[in-house]
Amino acid sequence: MLPTSESERRALLERIEEMGREEIDALPVGIITLDLDGTILRYNRTEAGYSRRLAPAQIGRNFFRDVAPCTQDAEFHGRFAELAAPGGHGTVEFDYRFRFPWGLERVLISFMRAPDAPRIQLLITWPSKQHRAFADSSWNAHRGTRSEE
């Protein structure tokens, strides 16, 4: 079920560390785990479907430079940097618009870092996609049209 309130999203973010890959892939929201420099450690299947990217190809890439350069702004990267700084922790939520080749996508961003954690969890809620299953069969059938960048 899609987490609709801030408290539901926060509870999910707190559980992610304990969840296995299959459980994270089954979530109806995008989950990306980043190290404190922005390198992708985990990229779930839901996010891969929405962003039209192959999840395994994203691991080890820098989210801000290689995957989503549109996020190199104060609104997105600035908030990430505050959490990634020494002593940074907590949860930050904000609305954002990703720029894709097929157009703008409005999303809700939730960042979370536990005290002294070496990583930040990024939860991406795609309100415009709530009606669509995360493993959209049309995307899977047309794998040649996805972006791997």
N, C-alpha and C positions, 0 to 999 in steps of 0.2 A: 504494500500500500504506500502511496506517495505521502511523505511527511509534509503536512500542510502548515503546521505552526512552528514558530521558532523553537519552542521547547521540544517538539518531536524531532526537528533537524539536529538540535544539540544532543539529544539522547542518541540518535543514530551516529553522529560524529564520534561520540564517546565510545561506542561499541565497535567501531571499525577496526581498531587495533587487534581485537580478539577474533575477528571474522576471517574465515578462509576465503580463497579466491572464488569458489563457486557461489558462496553466499553473497559476496560483494557483487559478482557479475549478475546475480538475480535481482538486485535492487532496482527500483524504477527511477533512480536518479544517477547522474554521473558522479563517479568517485575517482579522484586523482590524488595520489599521495606524492608529495614533493619533499625533497630534502631542503635544507635551509638555503641552498643556492638556487633552487628552482628546478633541479633535475628530477625527472619523473621516475618514481620508484614503482608505482602501480597505476594502472589505467583500466577502469572496468569496461566490460562489454557494453553496458548501457551508454556510457559516454562515447565509446567507439561508434556505436550506431547513430547517435544523434549528430556527432561531428563528422561522420563519414570517414573515419580513419581506422586503420588496423591497430588494435590495442598493443600487440607485442612490438610493433614497430616504434611505438612511442617511448618505451622503456629506455632509460639512459639519455634521452634527449632533454634539452633545457626547454621548459614549458614557455618561458617568456621570449626566448630568442628563436627557437626552432619550430615550435608548435603553434603558438598563439601570439605572434609579435604585436598584434593589436592591443595586447594587455600591458604593453610597456608604457604605462601612464600612471599618474599619481593616484587615480581612482582605484586601479587594480593592483599594479605592482607596488605602489606606495603602501597600501594596506598590508600586502604580503610582507614587505620589507620590515614594517613595524613589528609584525609577529615574529619574523625570523631573527630580529636583533637579539643580542644577549639580554636575557631576562624577559623577553617577549612571550606572552601566552594569553590564552583566552579565545573567544569566538567573535568573529566579525561577519556581519551580513550586509549585503547591498545588492541593488539591481544593477545589471550590466547588459550591454549589447555587444555580442560578438559579431565581427565582420567576417563573413564567409563568401566564397565566390558566388554562391546562390542567393546572398542577401544578408540582411541583419537578422540576428536571432536574439530575442529578449530572454534573459535568464536571471535567476536569483543565485548569487554566489554566497557560499558560507565557507569561511576559513576557520580552522580550529587548530590550536597548538596547546598541548598540555605543558605544564611547567617543566622546563629542562628537556623537553622532547627534541630529538634530532630531526623531526619531520613535521610537516604541516599537512593536514587533511583538507582537501578542496572538494566540496560537495556542490554540484551544479544541478539546479532544478530548472527544467525546461518547461515552463507553463504552457507554451504553445504546443507541446508534444504530449500532454497528459492523455489525450485521446488515443495516442499511437503506442503500440507495444514497443518496448525497447529494442527488441530484435526484429525490427521492421523487415518483413520478408522481401519487400521490394529492394531494399538496400542490399540484402544478402544475395538477391538474384542478379543484381547489377554491380557486382564488386569492382568491375573495371571503371566505374564512374566515381569512385570515392577518391578522396584526397589522402595522400600518405604524408603530407607535410604537416 
